[in-house]
Amino acid sequence: MRSTVRSVTLRGMKAVTIREAQGQLGELIAQACRGELIVLTDGDRQVALEPRALLDLEEDSPELEAELLRAVNGPHAPFSEGELRESANKALREHRARRQK
């Protein structure tokens, strides 16, 4: 049974049903880019909108590719998609931090 609850805002988090989000997706994305936590809901399923920094392919790509290849070729246990995404984001953050020094 699907929930009939509409948009709800709790402590800086805004939850919006997918039906309601269809008419305001651009505004929801803009809010997420400003740092607001937006959660799209479809019954029991939830997805969060969060801003991402764009990759600078000239700067990030070669070093990031090398880091990911080391991760893939090295000894490892199978990783979930979320764990791989987290590792890639960590490598990118570390690379950018080194570049800014």
C-alpha positions in Angstrom: 0.0 0.0 0.0 1.4 3.4 -1.0 1.6 6.3 1.4 -0.6 9.3 0.7 1.7 11.7 2.6 2.7 14.7 0.6 5.7 17.0 0.9 7.1 17.1 4.5 10.0 19.2 5.8 11.8 18.0 9.0 14.9 19.6 10.4 16.3 20.8 7.1 15.2 17.7 5.1 12.4 17.9 2.6 10.6 14.7 1.6 8.6 14.8 -1.6 6.5 12.1 -3.3 7.6 11.4 -6.9 4.2 12.4 -8.1 4.5 15.8 -6.5 8.2 16.1 -7.6 7.3 15.8 -11.3 5.9 19.3 -11.4 8.8 20.9 -9.5 11.9 18.9 -10.3 13.9 21.9 -11.4 13.2 23.7 -8.2 14.0 20.6 -6.1 17.4 20.2 -7.9 18.1 23.9 -7.3 17.3 23.5 -3.6 19.6 20.4 -3.4 22.4 22.4 -5.1 22.0 25.1 -2.4 22.7 22.4 0.2 19.2 21.4 1.2 18.5 17.6 1.7 15.7 16.6 -0.7 14.4 13.0 -0.4 12.1 11.7 -3.2 9.7 9.0 -2.0 7.8 6.3 -3.8 5.9 4.3 -1.1 8.7 2.7 1.0 11.4 3.6 -1.5 13.5 6.7 -1.0 16.2 8.5 -3.0 18.1 11.6 -1.9 19.1 14.5 -4.2 22.6 15.8 -3.4 24.9 18.1 -5.3 28.0 16.7 -7.0 31.1 18.6 -8.1 31.7 18.3 -11.8 34.8 16.5 -12.8 37.5 18.5 -14.6 38.5 15.9 -17.1 41.8 17.6 -17.8 42.8 17.6 -14.1 40.9 14.7 -12.5 40.7 12.0 -15.1 44.2 10.6 -15.4 44.9 10.4 -11.7 41.4 9.2 -10.8 41.6 6.5 -13.5 44.9 5.3 -12.1 43.5 5.1 -8.6 40.4 3.2 -9.8 42.6 0.8 -11.8 44.7 0.1 -8.7 41.5 -0.6 -6.8 40.2 -3.0 -9.4 43.5 -4.8 -10.0 44.5 -5.1 -6.3 43.6 -7.8 -3.9 40.0 -7.2 -2.7 36.8 -8.7 -1.7 33.7 -8.0 -3.8 32.4 -4.5 -3.2 28.8 -3.3 -3.4 28.0 -0.5 -5.8 27.7 1.9 -2.8 31.2 0.9 -1.5 32.7 1.4 -4.9 31.0 4.8 -5.3 32.3 5.8 -1.8 35.8 4.7 -2.7 35.8 6.7 -5.9 34.4 9.8 -4.2 37.1 9.5 -1.5 39.9 9.2 -4.1 38.5 12.2 -5.9 38.3 14.3 -2.7 41.9 13.3 -1.8 43.1 14.2 -5.3 41.5 17.6 -5.1 42.9 18.3 -1.7 46.4 17.4 -2.9 45.9 19.6 -6.0 44.9 22.6 -3.8 48.1 22.5 -1.7 
